[in-house]
Amino acid sequence: MKWIDLRSDTVTQPTDAMRAAMLHAPVGDDVYGEDPTVNALQERLANDLGFAAGLFVPTGTQSNLLALMSHCERGDEYIVGADAHTYRFEGGGAAVLGSIQPQPIPQDADGTLPLDKVEASIKPVDPHFARSKLLTLENTWHGRTLPFDYLAQAGALARRRGLGFHLDGARIFNAAIAYGRPARDIAQHFDSVSVCLSKGLGAPVGSVLLGSEELIGKARRWRKVAGGGWRQAGMLAAACMYALDNHVERLAEDHARAATLADGLRELPGFTVTGCHTNMVFLDVPAERLRDLDTHMRASGVRVSIGYLPSVRLVTHLDIDDADVARAIDAFRAFEA
Ligand SMILES: *Cc1c(COP(=O)(O)O)cnc(C)c1O
């Protein structure tokens, strides 16, 4: 029986066509800047999103870390959502490896950092304080698209106060599809953007950091320091190119399937759907039932992410089709019965 794995959009298998693209990719030593496929990927995303340069890295965590370390120096700080990936879910890397202090700001329910709170957190130039250098946003955030106008408003604040402006755009293409706009319309507000190819886009590995030549030059150096200089990485970049060519528009299918899943679950009285955003559905399940739910779902061949706030997260992706959604709803219904 096929597993229906709804834990995350990171669980996808490379398709046969993607593997074929990887097999035949021209490669070279990327530490020398000589991998043609890596170079093509970096240039392509830079052009598409409106930046001068790009840097291919293994993970979104490394991409964000390199961005923070390239915008900030030792003793600087970045202003970040208290529930943002770059603050909560990256092992404290900016502090551990960059000597950069985070200034977390509690987010509103839509994922925005209230701009009056952001502004109030900017430190005066004074030896008592870390130097406020950077504002970072995340879009999508737990599947939610930030209000489109907010991006320009936050960008205007960053410029007015002399802060750099970074986007953790791990799922920027999900946001673009949801807004019905090109990803460039999102990216245009930022000095740097980190994009994941290994989430909904379905590549096995890879993120790209985008920014100015100067910023990406610094990031390239920090990538080497972090042990991330890679050699014939073009085979991985080829998977990412394939994903950009073939898996962006289809994200709309993931969003539609998430909506179908949420609609099906809303009809079941034992579960409370607390949110359905782009490719993610969130469920509130009483804590004492979570373990039994997990056991039941696994026995039904369905894996869900338990322990996520509010309590269950379901994510649609490349390897989930309509029949899988129907089977998942049936499995939830059988738990209720
Ligand atoms: C997954 C993710 C990252 C980090 O990506 P990894 O490749 O898992 O390191 C960063 N930000 C957000 C919002 C993510 O979802």
The ligand as an SDF file (V2000), in Angstrom:
LIG
                    3D

 15 15  0  0  0  0  0  0  0  0999 V2000
   11.9740   24.5370    5.2090 C   0  0  0  0  0  0  0  0  0  0  0  0
   12.1000   25.9600    5.5490 C   0  0  0  0  0  0  0  0  0  0  0  0
   13.3490   26.5650    5.7020 C   0  0  0  0  0  0  0  0  0  0  0  0
   14.6620   25.7980    5.7220 C   0  0  0  0  0  0  0  0  0  0  0  0
   14.8490   24.8950    4.7560 O   0  0  0  0  0  0  0  0  0  0  0  0
   15.7430   23.5820    4.9680 P   0  0  0  0  0  0  0  0  0  0  0  0
   16.0960   23.2590    3.5690 O   0  0  0  0  0  0  0  0  0  0  0  0
   14.8460   22.5860    5.6240 O   0  0  0  0  0  0  0  0  0  0  0  0
   16.9110   23.9430    5.7980 O   0  0  0  0  0  0  0  0  0  0  0  0
   13.3920   27.9160    5.9380 C   0  0  0  0  0  0  0  0  0  0  0  0
   12.2610   28.6330    6.0480 N   0  0  0  0  0  0  0  0  0  0  0  0
   11.0500   28.0920    5.9260 C   0  0  0  0  0  0  0  0  0  0  0  0
    9.8460   28.9570    6.0460 C   0  0  0  0  0  0  0  0  0  0  0  0
   10.9270   26.7370    5.6810 C   0  0  0  0  0  0  0  0  0  0  0  0
    9.7120   26.1930    5.5720 O   0  0  0  0  0  0  0  0  0  0  0  0
  1  2  1  0
  2  3  1  0
  2 14  2  0
  3  4  1  0
  3 10  2  0
  4  5  1  0
  5  6  1  0
  6  7  2  0
  6  8  1  0
  6  9  1  0
 10 11  1  0
 11 12  2  0
 12 13  1  0
 12 14  1  0
 14 15  1  0
M  END
$$$$
